[in-house]
Amino acid sequence: MLKLLSVMVMSLLFIGCTAGKSPHAESSMFQTVTPELATLVQDAYEKNTCYMCGMDLVKHYKTNHSATYGNKKYQYCSLHCFEDHLGQGITLKNPKVVDVASLGFINVADAYYVVGSKKRGTMSRVSKYAFLKEEDAKKFNSINGGLIMDFNGARKKAQEDFKYYK
């Protein structure tokens, strides 16, 4: 009897006591959007994955970047992977980044990046989120911290990720 009671108690500890709910909370990532909200620009069969690292582009959508090389469009999960591709000595054209506020792609030259916020980064310990409107960047910054800078400043910060690789 004691053995049966012990097994029942242990079972409840492992599976939880609530019906229909997982015993573990689902983690939601700030970077993630639903597939319907994501714009995927790559034409390849790997359309849903980062060209450089293979990570899911929808899961890390709010940090996505894109660019063109030759006739081909590339999409990256992060500024880190975009910079990694540039590090191969190629010249990427028409670089864009996702505007966190609208979820549309914008030209990187028009973006205000919030770098180092408390929101988790993609492929880097230092987060980099972009906004088309300065007021959106300031609002995000007031809630989540970090520094507001242009693309060149954010890119320099991304380049720091590679100083130990070379």
Secondary structure by P-SEA (a helix, b strand, c coil): caaaaaaaaaaaaaaccccccccccbbbbccccccccccccccccccccccccccccccccccbbbbbcccbbbbbccaaaaaaaaaccccccbbbbbcccccccccccccccccccccccccccbbbbbbccaaaaaaaaaabbbbbbcaaaaaaaaaaaccccc
